[in-house]
Amino acid sequence: MEEYYDYLEHLKNLIESEREEERRKAIEEIKSLSAAQREKSGKTITGLKGKVVSKNPKKTVIRFGRRVEIKTDIGPGDVVLVSNGDPLKKASEGVVIERGGRYVDVEFLKIPDIRLDSVRVDLFYDDTTFNRMEENLDRLFYGGMKAIKLIFGDDDVSEAETVDFRPFDNKLNPSQKAAISKALGSEDFFIIHGPFGTGKTRTLAEYILQEVERGNRVLATAESNTAVDNLVERLAGNAKIVRVGHPSRIGEKLRKVSLEEKKKEHEWYRELEDIWKEIEELMKRREMEIQPTPRFRRGMSDREIMELAQKRVRAYRGVSGAAIRSMARWLEINERLKELFSEAEKIEKRIEKDIFEKMQVVLTTNSTAFTVDAGFDVAVIDEATQSIIPSTLIPINKARKFILAGDHKQLPPTILNLEAKELERTLFEILIERYPFKSEMLDTQYRARREIADFPSMTFYGGRVKTHENAEKISISDLNPSARSAAERFLASYPLIFIDTEKSGGERTKKGSKSYHNPVEAKIVERVVRKLERMGIDRDCIGVISPYDDQVRLIRDLVDCEVKSVDGYQGREKEVIIISFVRSNEKGDLGFLRDYRRLNVALTRAKRLLIAVGSAETLSKDVVYRRFIGYVKERGAVIGASTFLSLD
């Protein structure tokens, strides 16, 4: 047992290292970059004016707006620092709850100590997740300790039995049914390996409904809110479900099944409302009194203030009797407020507990699962390959059995601190290697055309991922493009295209940056996007991916479609994807492009058309990229940049 506790302490140290690095990086970036530079990178919004749009005892919401359109990565659910210019000197922390074209709404738990003109909003890091992971490690129960034993290989693990079931979804394929059958037949844990486009969410939804059918209560989680919402969409109307989380992080259409909405419908909620109404009235009354700050106290204790007020003294230590009595009233109101806040908290927790007990499925993120005061028969964790072990242990700790779903052939969790890099190795990866007989791979992809899907299938999955016949039929022509010029006709003719920059040496680095950019590739990407838009393809159907942040920023200045890093596109898809590989040098140095999991994610986001832009000379010095370019030549088209740009 001692080695288990040593391991848990080790995990806590790794979490602390990563927390410190995330904080250091966030502060360092604010220090080293000007507001204009951070705004250009999508992490700051400046020149804002604020207006209070709602205020109650629990929170204050302020809308910060400006006349100029806001282009930013900051969105609902993000933690931000709000300041009047220097966020590291004086700022208030809040959460973005809504973003429009020219405004952001920020929620504060305390009234922010800032002026509401000349406001700056900065993306910051969220400390809450780290705290929850550490606290959970301190209180591991049966489920959590069982997972630790599995990591050490100290638990008896038997093969999963196959269980017959009647599907609710009649469109499941054989591999999806096999995964569900074995997951149902496992007493302790099971792993569902879901490569790109293989219907992992659909499979998990069916599995959850089968557990509900058997009278079991399910906790369903994922690392991201998007993945949780995808499950909610599948389950809504088919089971008694509740979605737990900050309303700003829940899809608007799904808020009707949120915990906040269910609390409002609860029979005890009226009692809670009455308390909040009394709190609001008392807070207004308290504002009319003098708060006993050091300036007014003059060394008087609370007890002295109350006694002097009762004696109705005319003055004491230079403080008038009227001021003393006002401070006494402030203290009385404050004591009553403490009682009411405590009472409200107890009622709210009682309501939540009652809701959880009546629900068949509770859905939330791994981190927020820490706040769910309930036990479950099964924990289902999606995106388990993007979740570090301490995060995965939060939902596991609340159930007697767990199911992990993900794809370890794609990107692992992002770890910033080199000393904490071992956190990249997930529970999913450890268990699928140690107990391969406790897993099932989904083998049919529905996302992409066969020409797009076959290379990643052969290269990363041993050719085991096949393309469904419906996906084989899709093409760019389904989007009704109008191809008039030679360049447009070329783009409409192939599902797979590689545009070769024809020379090495195009990559660049900015002073003080560890990232790379490539202006030549950026111009080619811009040309491709413009041609696609002229063909009538909606910009929402087009996505641009680059492995390097500096290239992402450069391309964002040139095009209006969505441009993200590889990490930003994991779990996403678009009709058309354009990849800018960036690296172009005579040595054939590819940097982290040699992490083939990154290549796998980039190549598997497109449905109908995949266009890669890069230096064939540089990329071909790596065997996998050389094979990819050869594959494109065979199944699509390889064209030189000069030839493509010369097409009218």
N, C-alpha and C positions, 0 to 999 in steps of 0.2 A: 504493500500500500504506500510505503514511503516514496517509492519512485513516482507514483501517480501525483502525489502532492508536490514533489520537486518539479515535475513537468508542468503542473498548473502555475507554480511560481515563475517558472521560466516563461510561460505564455504571458503572464502579467508583465514581466520585464520587457518582452517584445512589444506588447501593446503600448507600454509607456514610452518606449523608444520611438515608435511610429507616431504616437500622439505629439511628442516633442518635435519631431521632424516636420509634421504637418503644420504645427503652429509656427515653427521657425521659418518654414518656407513661405507661409502666408504673410508673416510680418516682414520678412526680407524683401519680398516682391513689392509690398506697399512702400517700403523704404527706398528701394533702388530704382523704381520706375516712377516717372511723373504721372500725374492724374490723366494727362492726355494719352500717354503710352498705355496705361492700364485700360482706359476706355476703348482704345483701338483693339486691345486684346480681348475685349468683352467682359472684363472683370470689374469695371467701375462705371458709374453714371454720374455725370457732373451737371452743374447749372440747374439744379432742381429747386422748386418751391413746394412747401408742404402745406397741407390743409387737413385738419382732423376730420375724419369722416364718420368715426364711431368711437364711443368711449363708454366703458363700464368698469366695475370694480376688478374684473379679471384681466382686461386688456384694453389697449388703445390702438386704433388703426389710423394711420396717416397716409394720405395719398401724396406722393411726390411726383410732380409733373413738370414739363417744359414744352415749349413750342416746337423745338427740333425733335424729329423722330428718334426714338431710342433703339439702337441696335446693340444687343448685349446677350451674353450667355447667362446672365442672372435671371432666374425664373422662380415660379412658385415653389415653396419649400426650402429655398436656399437661406442660409444664415448670412446676415449682412451687418456691416458696421455703418452707422449713419452719423455723419459728422458735418461740421461747417468748414471742412478743408483739410484738417490733419487727423485722420482716423486713429492714429497711434497716440495722439496727445489727449484727445477728448472725443469720445464717441459713445453712442448707445447701440446695443445689440438688439436686432429684431429678426423676424422671419418674413420673407416675401410671401404674400398670400395671393397676389394677382399682378399680372403685367399686361399693359396695353401698349399701343403704338407709341404713346407719348407720356406714359405714367407707370409707376409701380406703387402698389399698396403694400405697406409694411406694418406688421403687427408687433406691438411691444407689450411685454408683461408689466413694465413700469413706464411711467410717463417719461419720454426721452428728454434729456437735459441738453437740448440744442435749440438754436434759432430755426425758424421754418423758412428762412430764405438762404440762398447760396449754399444749398445742401449737396453733399456728396455721398453716394451710396457705394460701398465696397463689398465684394464677395469675400466671405471669411470662412473659417473652418468650423465644423460642428463638434463640440467637445462631448456632447451627450452620448453618442454611440460608444466612445471609449469608456466612459464611466459605467455604462450598462454592461459592457463586456467584462470589465474587471469585477464588478459586483456579482455578476452571474458565476464567474469562476470561484468566488468565495462561498457560493451556496449551491454547489452541484448536488443534485439528488440522484435517484436511481437511473433515470434516463441519461443524464450527463455523464455519470461515472461509468455506465455501461459503454458509452462511446469511447471514453478514455481507455478502458480495458481492450476494446477492439483495436485501438491505435497501437497498443503494445502487443497485440496478438495473444492476449491472456484469457480470452473468452471462447467457450465452445461454440462453434458456428456450424449449423447444419444447412444443407441445401434447401432451397425454397421448394415447397410443394406447389403443384399447379392446382388451382381451384377453378371449378366451373362457375361461370356467371352469365347472367343474361344482360347484355349491354343496353344501356339507355341510348347510346349513340350507335346507330346501325351502319355508320360509315368507317368504323375502325378497321385498320388493316391487320393482317396476321401478327406482325411484330408488336403492334400496339396492344393487341389482345393478350399476347404472350407476356408482355411486361406487366400488365394489370393482373393477370392470373397469378403470376409468381409473387408479385408484391402483396396480393391478398393472402397468399399461402405462406408468407414469411412471418415468423413470430417476433423477430427482433428488428431487422432492418433489411432494406433492399435498395438497389441502385438502378435508376433508369437513365441509360446513356442516350441522349437525344442530339444527334448531329443536326446541322443546319436544315431548317425547313421540314423536319420529320414529324411535326405535330406533337411536340412535347407537351404543350399546354393542354391540348385536346385530350391527350392520354392521362395527364394528371387530373383533369376535371372528371373524367370517367371513373378513375380510381377512387377519387374522393366520394363521388356519389355512391359507389359500390360499398365503401366503408360506412357511409351514412345509412344505406339500406340494411346493413348488418347491425345497426343500432350503435355504431361507434361515433364518438365526437372527434372532430379533426381540427388541428391547428395548421393552417396553410400559410407559409411565409416565402419570401424571396428577399434578395439583397436590395432590389430596386422597387420603387413604388409602381413603375410601369408593369413589371412582371406580375405583381400582386393584382393590379387592376385587370390584367388580361385574364387571370383566373376568376376574378369577381364576375366579369362579363359572361364567362362560360357557366358559372354556377347560379347566377341570379335567376330566381323564379323556379329553380329545381331543388332547392334546399333552403332551410332556415339559416341564413348567413348574416354576419356582421363584418363590416370592414373597419378596422381600427387604425387610427392615424390622424395626423393634423389635417383638417379639411383642405388646406391649400395643396397638400400632396396627394389628394385623391381626385381622380378624374371627375369632372363636373357632373356627368350623366350618372355616376355611380354613388353620388353622395346620399341618395335616398336610403341606401343600405349601410350608411356609415354609423358609427357608434354615436356621434353627436346627434344625428337625426333620430335614432332609436331611443336615445335618452329623452328627447322632447316628447316622444309618444308614450313614455312610461307613466304608469299610474302614480308614481311617487314624485314625478317631476314638478307638479304644481307646488308641492311643499318646498322644493328646492328654489323655485322661482320666487316664492314669497320671501325666503331668506335673502336672496340676492337683491330683491327690491328694498328690503329693510337696510341691507348693507349700503346700497346706493344712496338712500336717503341720509343715513348716518354719515357717510363720507362727505356729502354736501354740507351737513351741519358742522362736521369737524373742520372743513376748510374755512369756516367763518370764525373759528377760534384761533388763538395763538398757540403754535406748536412749541413745546418746551425745548427749544434748541439751546446749546450752551450760551448763546448771546442773551437769551431771556432768562435762563435758569439762574445765572450768577452763582453757580455752585449748589443750588437747591436740589435735593433729591425729590423723586416723585412723591414720597410720603410727606416730606416737608411742604410741598406745594399744596397737597390735599388738606393738610392740617391748617395751614395759613389761610387757605380759602374758606374753611369752615369758621375760622375765628374772625373772618372778614376784616383782616388787617388793612390799614390805609396804604401802607407801603412796606417793603422789606428789601434791604440791600439795593436800594435805588430802583426797585421794580414796583410799579403802582399796584394797589390792591385789585383794581379792575383787570390788569394784565395777569395777576396771579390766579384770579377766579376763572379767567378765560382759559389759562393753561390747565387748570383743574378740570374744567369741562372737557377740554381736548383729551385729557388722560382717561376720563370716565368713558367717553365715546370710544376711545381707542381700545379699552379693555373689552367693551361690549363687541366691538368689531372682531377682536381676536376670537371671542367665543363663537360668533356667528360664522366666521371663516372656517373654524374647526368643525362646526356642526354641518356646514355646507359640504365640506370635504368628505365627512363620514357618510352623508346621504348620497353624494355622488358616487362614492365607491360601492355603496350598497346597491344602487341602481345598476352600475356597471356589472357587478358580480351576478346580479339577478339576470341581466341580459345574457351574459356569457353562459350561464347555466342552462338557459332556454334555447340557445343556438346550437345547431348541429355542426356548423363550420365557422370558425373565427379566422379571418384573413388579415394579415398585416406584414410589415417588414420584419426581418430577423431582430433588429434593434428594438422596435416598438413592442415585440412579443414579450419583452422583459416586463412591460407594464400590465400585461394581461394576468389578472389574478384568478387563474383556473387551471385545472389539470385536464389532460386529453388522452385519448386512446392512441392516437396517431399524430405525428408531426410530419407534414409534407413540406420539404424545402426545395424550392425551385432555384435556379441559378447557383446551385451548390458549388460549382467550379469557379464562381466569382466571389465566393464568401470565405473569409479566413476562418480557421477553426474556432476561435473564441466567439465569433459571430454566429456560426452554425450551431454552437452548443446552447445558445439561448433558447430557440424553439425545442431542440432535442431534450432539454432539461425538463420540459413540461409534459412529456409524453412517455408511454411505455414502449413505443415502437416508432421508428422513423424511416422515411423514404427520402433519398437524395436524388435529385434530377439535375442534369447539366451535361456539359461536353468538355472534357479535359483536353481535347485537341484544339480548343480555342483559348483565348487569353485568360490567364489566372488573375487573381485580385491584384490591384495596383498597390505596390508597397514602395514608399518613398525612401525609407531609411535602409541603407545597405546592411546595417547590423541586424535588421529585422526581416531580411529577405526570405528566411525560412518560412515566414507566414504565407508565402506564395503557394506553398504545398498544401493543398486543401484536404479536408476529411474525405471528400469524394475520391480524390486521386489515391490517397493512402489505402482506402478500403477496396476500391475496384482492382488495385494491384494485388492486394493481399487475399481478397476473397472474390475472384472473378466469377465464381459460380453463383454469387449473389447479385448478379447484374443481368440486364437485358438491353441490347442495343436496338433502337428504332431504326429500321433499314430502308424506309421509303421517303424520299423528299418530294414535296409538293410546291416548292418555291420557284425553282429556276429551270430554264430550258436545259436539256441534256448536255448541249455543248458547253454550257457554263458550269454545270454540276459535275461532269465526269472527271475533270482534272483534280479538283479537291478530293473527290471520292477515291480515286486511285492513289493519290499522293499521301493523304492523311488518314484514310479509313480502310486501306487495303482493298479498295474496290467494292466494299460491302454496302455502300449507300447507292441505291438505285433510284431512278427518276420515275415518278408516277406518270401514267399515260396522259393525264390532263395537263401536266406541266410541259410535256414534250410538244404540245400543240401551240403553246403561247409564243408570241413573237412581237416585235416592235410594231408590226403592221396593225396589231389589235388596237393600238392607240391612234389609228387613223392619221399617220403623219403625211404631210404634203411635201414631198421631196422634189424641189425644183432644180436646185443647183447640183453640180457634180459631187460636191462635198456632202450634200444632204442625201443624195442617192447612194453614196458610198456608206454612210452611217446607217441607212435603212436596209442595207443588203446583207449584213452579217450580225450574228448574235454576240460575236467575240472579236474584239479588235485590239491590236497593240500598235501604238504610234511611237516609233523609235526616234529619239532626238538626234540620232546618227552621229553623235560625238560625245566624248566624256569631258568632264571639267565644268559642267554647268552648275554644280552645287555651290552654295555660298553659306557663310555663317556671319551673323551680325555680331558686332562687338559686345561682349558680355553675355552672349547667348550660347547655350550648349546645343541648341537645335540647328536644323539646316533648312534652307529654302532654295528653290531653283526657279528663277524668273523665266527661263525658256519654257519649262514645263507648265508654269502658271499661265503663260500666254496661249499655249496650245489648249489647255483646259478651258480657258475663256472662249477660244474660238469654237471648240466643240459644243460648249453650253449654248452659245449664241446660235449655232446652226440647229441644234435640237429645238430650241425655242422657236426659231423661224419655221421649223417643220410643224409647229403646232403642239409640241409636247409640253404639257404643263410643267412649270418649274417645280411643283410639289412632287412630281414623278421622278425628278432628277436629284441624285445625290453625288457629292464629291468627297472622296476619302483621301487623306494623306497621313502617313505615319508620323509626320513632323509638325509640331505646333506652329513653327514659323511659316511653313508652307500653307498651313490652314489659314493663318491670318492674311497672308499675301493673296491667296485665291479669293477669300471673302471680300476683299476690296474690289475684286474684278467681276464677280457674278452675284446674282440674287438668290440662287438656289441654296439648299442646305449644304454646308461644308463642315465636316467634322474630322477628328482624328479617328484612327482605327478603333480605339477604345470607345469612342463616342458612338460608333455604329454597331457595336456588339449587341446582338438581339434585335437589330433593326433590319429593314429591307426597303428597297426602292425598285421601281420599274427599270430605271437606268442608273448604273453606277459608273463613275469615272474615277480611276485611281491614279494619283500622281506619286510615283515611287521616290522621286527627289534625288537619290544618290547617283552621282555621276562623277567618277574620278578614274584616273588611269590605273590606280592600284587595285581597283575592284573591291574597295572597302565598303561594305554594306551596313556596318553598324548593327543596330537591332533589327534590321530587315531579315537578318539570319534567324531570328526567332520565328520559325515557320508557323507558329500558332497565330501570329499577327497576319501573316500572308493568308492563312486559312480564313480568318474573319473577313479580310478585305475582299477575297475572291467569292465569298458566298453571300454577299448582300444583294446582288442584282437578280432580278427576275427575268427580264427580257433581253437586256443589252448590257454587256460589260466592256468598258473601254479602258485599257491600261496605257499610261503614258510613262515612258522611262528610257534610260540609256541602255540599249541592248548590249553594247560593248561592256559596260560596267556590270550589269545584272548577270550576263552570261558567264561571268567568272565563278558564279555559284551554280552547282549542279541542278538544284531545284528550280531556280529561276530560268536557267538555260532550257530545262525541260518544258517549263511553262511557255516560254516564247516559241519553242518548237511545236508545242501543242496548239497554240493559237494559229500558227502558220498552217497547220494541218486542218483545223476545224473552223477557223475563222479567217482573219486577214491581218497581215503585218504590213505596215506602210511607213515609209520614212516621213519625218515631220515636214521636210521641204516639199515633198510631193503632196502631202495632205494640205498644207497651207497654200499651195499653188492652185488647188481645186477651187473653182469659182462658186 
